C-alpha cells in the first residue's frame, strides 16, 4: 500500500488532504463545500482508486463544468 498523500490546493495556497474514499464537491451538503456561484450544489465527485493510488474527478452534470489549473477538463486524475 502506498503512503502517498493527495491534496487539493486552493488559489490562496490552502491545502486540503483528500481521503481515500469517495467525496462529493459542491456548494451545498457535500464533504467538500465551495462557496462560489460558479459551483453547483452537487458539482463533482472525487473517487480514490486503490489499484492505481490515484484520485479521479468526475463532473456530475454541472452547468459550468470542471477546470484543473484553469483549463477545462474531462474526467481526470
ChimeraX commands (.cxc) that place a marker at each C-alpha (Angstrom):
marker #1 position 0.00,0.00,0.00 radius 0.5
marker #1 position 1.24,3.48,-0.89 radius 0.5
marker #1 position 1.87,6.13,1.72 radius 0.5
marker #1 position 1.17,8.92,-0.79 radius 0.5
marker #1 position -0.94,11.80,0.48 radius 0.5
marker #1 position -3.05,13.72,-2.04 radius 0.5
marker #1 position -4.21,17.32,-1.59 radius 0.5
marker #1 position -6.46,19.88,-3.23 radius 0.5
marker #1 position -4.78,23.29,-3.14 radius 0.5
marker #1 position -6.87,26.47,-3.23 radius 0.5
marker #1 position -5.84,29.51,-5.24 radius 0.5
marker #1 position -4.79,31.04,-1.91 radius 0.5
marker #1 position -2.46,28.12,-1.19 radius 0.5
marker #1 position -4.59,26.34,1.44 radius 0.5
marker #1 position -4.06,22.55,1.26 radius 0.5
marker #1 position -6.96,20.12,1.81 radius 0.5
marker #1 position -5.96,16.47,2.29 radius 0.5
marker #1 position -8.05,14.08,0.18 radius 0.5
marker #1 position -9.31,10.96,1.95 radius 0.5
marker #1 position -9.02,7.53,0.37 radius 0.5
marker #1 position -12.75,7.32,-0.27 radius 0.5
marker #1 position -15.41,8.97,-2.43 radius 0.5
marker #1 position -16.16,12.60,-1.62 radius 0.5
marker #1 position -18.73,14.96,-3.12 radius 0.5
marker #1 position -17.82,18.53,-4.05 radius 0.5
marker #1 position -20.34,21.35,-4.31 radius 0.5
marker #1 position -21.99,24.35,-2.68 radius 0.5
marker #1 position -24.49,22.51,-0.50 radius 0.5
marker #1 position -24.47,19.42,1.75 radius 0.5
marker #1 position -21.17,17.97,0.41 radius 0.5
marker #1 position -17.99,16.73,2.08 radius 0.5
marker #1 position -16.02,19.50,0.35 radius 0.5
marker #1 position -18.13,22.66,0.13 radius 0.5
marker #1 position -17.05,25.55,-2.11 radius 0.5
marker #1 position -18.81,28.86,-1.72 radius 0.5
marker #1 position -18.84,30.17,-5.27 radius 0.5
marker #1 position -21.67,30.99,-7.67 radius 0.5
marker #1 position -19.81,29.04,-10.36 radius 0.5
marker #1 position -20.11,25.82,-8.31 radius 0.5
marker #1 position -23.34,23.78,-8.47 radius 0.5
marker #1 position -24.99,22.35,-5.33 radius 0.5
marker #1 position -23.51,18.94,-6.20 radius 0.5
marker #1 position -20.81,19.74,-8.75 radius 0.5
marker #1 position -18.40,16.78,-8.86 radius 0.5
marker #1 position -17.28,13.61,-7.11 radius 0.5
marker #1 position -13.70,12.62,-6.29 radius 0.5
marker #1 position -13.06,8.88,-6.20 radius 0.5
marker #1 position -9.93,7.18,-4.90 radius 0.5
marker #1 position -8.74,4.14,-6.87 radius 0.5
marker #1 position -6.67,1.85,-4.66 radius 0.5
marker #1 position -5.18,-0.18,-7.53 radius 0.5
marker #1 position -3.59,2.89,-9.16 radius 0.5
marker #1 position -3.25,5.01,-5.97 radius 0.5
marker #1 position -4.95,7.89,-7.78 radius 0.5
marker #1 position -7.91,10.21,-7.31 radius 0.5
marker #1 position -10.24,10.82,-10.27 radius 0.5
marker #1 position -12.66,13.72,-10.55 radius 0.5
marker #1 position -15.99,13.25,-12.29 radius 0.5
marker #1 position -18.33,16.11,-13.15 radius 0.5
marker #1 position -21.92,15.45,-12.04 radius 0.5
marker #1 position -23.50,17.30,-14.97 radius 0.5
marker #1 position -22.72,20.77,-13.64 radius 0.5
marker #1 position -23.59,23.77,-15.78 radius 0.5
marker #1 position -20.08,25.26,-15.54 radius 0.5
marker #1 position -18.00,22.08,-15.95 radius 0.5
marker #1 position -14.68,21.50,-14.26 radius 0.5
marker #1 position -11.21,23.03,-14.53 radius 0.5
marker #1 position -7.75,21.91,-13.47 radius 0.5
marker #1 position -5.08,24.59,-13.41 radius 0.5
marker #1 position -7.64,26.94,-15.02 radius 0.5
marker #1 position -8.12,24.62,-18.03 radius 0.5
marker #1 position -11.44,22.84,-18.81 radius 0.5
marker #1 position -11.10,19.08,-18.28 radius 0.5
marker #1 position -12.93,15.81,-18.80 radius 0.5
marker #1 position -12.63,13.03,-16.20 radius 0.5
marker #1 position -9.15,13.41,-14.85 radius 0.5
marker #1 position -6.67,12.06,-12.34 radius 0.5
marker link #1:1,2 radius 0.2
marker link #1:2,3 radius 0.2
marker link #1:3,4 radius 0.2
marker link #1:4,5 radius 0.2
marker link #1:5,6 radius 0.2
marker link #1:6,7 radius 0.2
marker link #1:7,8 radius 0.2
marker link #1:8,9 radius 0.2
marker link #1:9,10 radius 0.2
marker link #1:10,11 radius 0.2
marker link #1:11,12 radius 0.2
marker link #1:12,13 radius 0.2
marker link #1:13,14 radius 0.2
marker link #1:14,15 radius 0.2
marker link #1:15,16 radius 0.2
marker link #1:16,17 radius 0.2
marker link #1:17,18 radius 0.2
marker link #1:18,19 radius 0.2
marker link #1:19,20 radius 0.2
marker link #1:20,21 radius 0.2
marker link #1:21,22 radius 0.2
marker link #1:22,23 radius 0.2
marker link #1:23,24 radius 0.2
marker link #1:24,25 radius 0.2
marker link #1:25,26 radius 0.2
marker link #1:26,27 radius 0.2
marker link #1:27,28 radius 0.2
marker link #1:28,29 radius 0.2
marker link #1:29,30 radius 0.2
marker link #1:30,31 radius 0.2
marker link #1:31,32 radius 0.2
marker link #1:32,33 radius 0.2
marker link #1:33,34 radius 0.2
marker link #1:34,35 radius 0.2
marker link #1:35,36 radius 0.2
marker link #1:36,37 radius 0.2
marker link #1:37,38 radius 0.2
marker link #1:38,39 radius 0.2
marker link #1:39,40 radius 0.2
marker link #1:40,41 radius 0.2
marker link #1:41,42 radius 0.2
marker link #1:42,43 radius 0.2
marker link #1:43,44 radius 0.2
marker link #1:44,45 radius 0.2
marker link #1:45,46 radius 0.2
marker link #1:46,47 radius 0.2
marker link #1:47,48 radius 0.2
marker link #1:48,49 radius 0.2
marker link #1:49,50 radius 0.2
marker link #1:50,51 radius 0.2
marker link #1:51,52 radius 0.2
marker link #1:52,53 radius 0.2
marker link #1:53,54 radius 0.2
marker link #1:54,55 radius 0.2
marker link #1:55,56 radius 0.2
marker link #1:56,57 radius 0.2
marker link #1:57,58 radius 0.2
marker link #1:58,59 radius 0.2
marker link #1:59,60 radius 0.2
marker link #1:60,61 radius 0.2
marker link #1:61,62 radius 0.2
marker link #1:62,63 radius 0.2
marker link #1:63,64 radius 0.2
marker link #1:64,65 radius 0.2
marker link #1:65,66 radius 0.2
marker link #1:66,67 radius 0.2
marker link #1:67,68 radius 0.2
marker link #1:68,69 radius 0.2
marker link #1:69,70 radius 0.2
marker link #1:70,71 radius 0.2
marker link #1:71,72 radius 0.2
marker link #1:72,73 radius 0.2
marker link #1:73,74 radius 0.2
marker link #1:74,75 radius 0.2
marker link #1:75,76 radius 0.2
marker link #1:76,77 radius 0.2
view
